């Protein structure tokens, strides 16, 4: 932690008390121990519901464009509004979780989000649909940061990367199942029925989540005072490592948001001309993300955090380049690489945030999630604009620039770490 961040911790102890690594490790959840499977399944289902709802319109954009007579750049706002709402509200919702508890906030967030989800099929216009999606995204903001804070408090440190990887894997399954289901349902009954089915799926996941999630044992309620919250945020933003991790999360999501917002338009047009159901099934490649996210802990153990990020970035870049071909098989292979690289990079960066923050973990995670979903909104919008201007190559160009940003930040972080290591012996004297 930087000096500024460490100094801030003395003023924010009321928000989240600092724990020593071994102070309560014996009573925290661990793989194979009591409650760990219930916790893992509950948060997995929360991840499924969150991503299924958040991106429920993404595979349907060509149909939404057709019904409302709008271009891809306009229809993409049904995705950008949801992710933008989440990005704006994730920090306030994390503050509520510090005061009222992680489980309470996650439950309330899911309840509101699934209620709005049942209203989305009845949107009378594109404007109304965008507003409903923004509200839904804002409600879902209570999930990501609170879930990571819950895991950081309730799971033993050595199991944290694996636990967060499983949560991220739930995100990938939710994103995949939502898009596959909507694709096939929409082909027969239209996009409105599709989002209604996703809403019903999310209701089932929300109920199971609340029944399964163990009550928190290591949570201590904090203060909602704005000064305390701002002090925590300033402390995190003054930490160079956290800033780099936030930027990396945003850049990875810029790639992912752009690619998967536009891919439906590319595959339904010439030379591919695929039907909506087949296009929705393309998102089965999310299963690759489920695997890569859940194995992120092993990647870090073998290559280190920076090595894992380099591997994730190069895999994503290779997939982007491969997707430029006119062969459907190679385009699918490119999507597999993009998905694997993205989910691995996201799991590594988000778990590093949880490990780095020694206080105000919900706010640290919230800042990461805010940057992450800002990246999604930017990627969805800019990727669609680039596609409108230059076709698929324009979207790929945006993605490659984002990957270059990830690599550059990681390289600069490595240099900064080496400089700091050389200075430590001098400071000791």
N, C-alpha and C positions, 0 to 999 in steps of 0.2 A: 504494500500500500504506500501511496505517496505520503509525505508529511502532512499535506493539507487534509488528506482523507483521514489520516490517523487523528489529527487534531479535532476533526469534526466529530469523531466518535465519542468524545467526552461530553458533547452537548446533545447527543441523540440516544443515550443509553435508555431513556424512557421509551424509545420507539422499539428497540429490539436489543435485549441485553447480550453482551459479548459472552460467549461460552468458550471455555478452553476445550481443545479437541477431545480430551478424554474425561471431561467432567461428568458427563452422563451417557457415555458411549455404551455402557452395559445395558441400558434400558431402551436404547434406540432400536428401530427395526433393522433387520439384517436378512439377506437372502436365506431362506430355509427356516427362519424364525417365525414365531407366532405373529399373525397380523400382516406379514409382509406380502403374502399373496393377495389377500383382500385389498390391501392398499394399492398394489400394482394393478389389479384388475379394475378397481374403482377409478384410478387416474387414467388408465388406458381408455376406459369407456368415456370419461370426461373429454379426453383428447379426440376420440371418435366424434362425439357430439359437436365439439367446438369446430373442428375442421369441416365436418359435413355441412354444418350450417353456414360457416363463414364463406365457403366457396361453392355454395349450392347452385349459384347461377353461372359459374364459370364455364362449364361444359355446354351450357344452353345459350350462350351469347348469340350464335347465328340465328337461333329461333326467336330470341328476344328482338334482335335487329329486324327480323322479318315482320314480326307482329306490329312493332311500333314504327317501322320505317326509318330506322336510324343506322348510322355507320358503326363500325366496330369501336371507334374511339368514344362514341356516346354510350353504347351498350356496356362498355367496360366499366362505366361508373357504378354499375350494380355490384361489381367486385370491389372497386376502389373505395366506395363509400363505406362498405362493411369493414374493410381493413383499416381505413382512415379513422372510422369511429373507434375502433379498438385501440389504435395508436394514441388517440387523444385522451382516452379515458382510462388507459391501463395504469397510469400513475395515481390518479385519484382513487381508483378502486383498490390499488395496493395499500394505500393509506387506510382505507376502511378495513382492509383485512388485518392491519396491525392493531386496530382498535377492537374489532368485533370477532376476529378469528378467521383463519383460512377456510375452514370447512363451511362456516356460515356464509361467507361472501361467495364462495364457489357455488354453493347451493342456490343462493338468491340469483346469481348471475345466470345460471342455467335455466332457472324457472322463468325469468323474464325473456331470455333468448328464445326458448322453445315456444312461449306464448306468441311472441312476434312472428316466429316461424310459421305458425298456423294462420297468420293474417296475410303473409306474403303472397300466397296464390291468388288473393282477391284484389291485388293492386290494380286500380283502373287505368293507370298511365305510367309511363317510364319515370316521371318525376316522383309519383307516389311510391313506386317500387324502390327508387334510390333512397328516399327518406326512410322507409321501413328497414332497408338493409343497413343504413347508417345507425339506426336505433339498435338493431340486432348486434352490430359490431360493438357498439358501446357497451351493451349488456355483457357480451362475451369477454370484455376486457377484465372481468373479475377472475377469469380462469387461469391464464398462463402464469402471471407473476405470483399469484397466490399458491398455485400448484408447486412451483419451484421453491417458494419459501417454505411451504409445508414439508417438502422432501428434505430441504436443507436442515430443518429442525428435527424431523422425525426419523431420518435414516442415518445410519452410521456413515461417517465420512468416506470410508473406503468403498462403500457401495453406492455413493451418490451419482457418479457418472452413469453407472448401469441403470439406476432407478430413473434418472432423467431421460436416459435413452429410451426406456420403455414408454415413458409419457410421450416423447416425441414420436415413437413408433405408433402410438395411438393416434397421433395427429395424422400420420401418413395413411393409416387405415381409414380414418374418417374422410380424409381428402379423396382417397381412392374410391371407397364405397359410395360416397356422395355423388361423385362424377359418373361412375359406372351405372348406378341405379337411375340417376336422372337421364342419362343418355338413352337407355332402353325404354324407360317409362315415357319419355318425351316423344320417342319415335312412334308410339302407339296412341298416346293420350295428350300430348302437348306439354309444354314447359310448366304450366301451372299445376297440373297434377304431379309433375316430378318434384317440385319444391314442397308440395304438400306431403308426399311420401317421406321426403327427408325430414320434414318437421316431425312426423310421427315416429321415425327412427330415433330422432334426438330426444323425444319425450321418454322413450323406453330407456335410453342410455342414462338420462338424467335421474330417473327413479332408481335404477340399479346403482348408480354412483352414490347416491345419498344413503342407500341401505348398506352398501359395502364398506365405505371409507371409515377406517377406525377413528375414534375421537382423538384429537391431538393431545399429547402428553407433555410436550415441551414448549408450548406456546405461552408467552406472557404478553398480556394486553399492553399496548402502548398508548401514546397520546395522539390526539388529532390536531394539536396546536400547529398552525401554519408555520410558525418559526422553527419548530422542531423538524417538520417535514422538509422545509427548504434547506435547513442545515444538513440533513441527511443527503438530499439531492446534490447539494454543492460538494459535499465530501466525496460522493461517488464520481461526480463529473471532474473533480480535480485529480482523480487517479488515472495516470496515463494508460495503465493496462486495461482498466474498465472502458475507457474511451475507445481504445483500439478494438476491444471485443464488441462494443456496441456498433462500431462502423462495419466490422466484418459481418455481423448478423444482418445489418441493413443491406449490404452489398450482395450477399448470398441470396437474400430474398428478392432483391431487384431482378436477378437473373430468373429465379423461379417464377415470380409473379408475371414477368413479361412473357416467358415461354408458354406457360399454361393458360394465359389469357388469350393468346393469339392462335395457339395450335389448332383449335377447333375450326377457325376460319381457313387455315391452310389445308387441313385434311378434307374438308367438305368441298373445297374448290379443286379445279384442275391442277395437276394431272391425276390427283388421287380420287376425288369425287366420292368419298366414303359417306354412307348413311349415318344419321345421328347416333344410332345405337352402337355402331362400330366405333365411332369417334369417342363415345363415352367409355367404351371398353379399353381404349388406349391407356386410360388412367390406371389400369391394372399394374402398370410399371411402378406405381406407388409401393407395391410390395417390396421392391428393391430398396426403397427408402426405409421401410420397416426394418429390414435386415441391417442396412448400413447404420441407421441410428442406434439400434440396440447393440451393435458391436463397436460403438465409438470408444467405449472404455478400453477395449483391447487395442485399438489403434493408438490411443494416447499412451498406453503402457509400452507399446513396441517402438513407436516413433517419436514420442513426446508430443506436446500440444502443437508446437509449431510445425513439426513434421506431418502431423495429421491434417493440419490446415493446408499445407502445401499439397498433400495428396488429394484432399477434397477439391481444392481449387483446380488442379491440373485435370482431374477426372471430369469436372464440370466443363472446363474449356474444351476438352477433347469431344465431349458430347455435343457441344454447340457447333463445333466445326463439322462433325459427322452429320448433323441434322441438315446441313446445307445441300446435301445430295438430293437427287430426284428419285431415289430408290426408297420405297416405303419401308423395306427391311432395315436399311441403314438409318433412316429417320427414327424408327423405333429404337434401334440400338443407341442412337444419340440421346433419345429421351431417357433411356435406362441409365446412361452415364451421368446425365445432368441430374437426375433424381438421386442417384446414389451419392454423388458428390455433394449436392445441396444438403441432404439430410445428415450426412456425416459431419459436414462443416458446422451446421446449425447445432447439432448435439454437442460437439466439442466446445464451441464458443459459449453456448448457454450454460453448460456445466462449469466452465471456467469462471463465469460470472459468479455463480453460486459459491464456488470455492474461494474466490478472491475477496468477496465482501465479508467483512467480519462483524458488521452491524447493519441494521436496516436492510436485511436481505430481500424483503418484499420490494422495497424501492429500487434496489440494485437490479433485481430481475425485471421490475416494471420498466426501468429505463431501457434495458435490453429489448424487451418486448415492444416498447414504443418505437425504437429504432428499427426493429425487425419488420413491424407492420407498416411503418412509413416506407420502408424499402419495398414492401409488397404493393402499396398504393402507387408509388412512383413507377415500379416495374410494370404494373398493369396499364397505367396511363401512357407512359413513355413508350413501352413496348408496342401498344396498339397504335400510337401515332407513328412510330417508326415503321410499322407494318403497312400502314396506310400510305406512307410516303415512299418506301423502298422495298416493300414486300418482306418476306421472311428474312432475307439477308440484313435488313435494317434492324429487326428484332434481335438477331444473333449478334450484330455489332454492339448493341446496347449491353447485351449479356457479357460479351468479351471484355468490354471496358470495365464492367463491375468486377469480373474475376481478376483483371489486372489490378484493380484497387485492393482486393483481398491480399494478393501476393505482395504488393508494395507495402501495405500496412504491416504484414507479418515480417517482412524483411527489415523494416525500420524498427519494429519491436525487438527483433533479435539483436540488432546493433545496439539499441538502447540498453538491453539486458547485459550485453558484454561490457559496455562502458560503465554501467553501475557496478558490475562485478569487479572491475579493475579499481574502482574508487573505494570500495569497501575496505581493503587492507590499509589504504592511506588514511581513511577516516578512523580506523582502529588505533592508529599510532597517535 
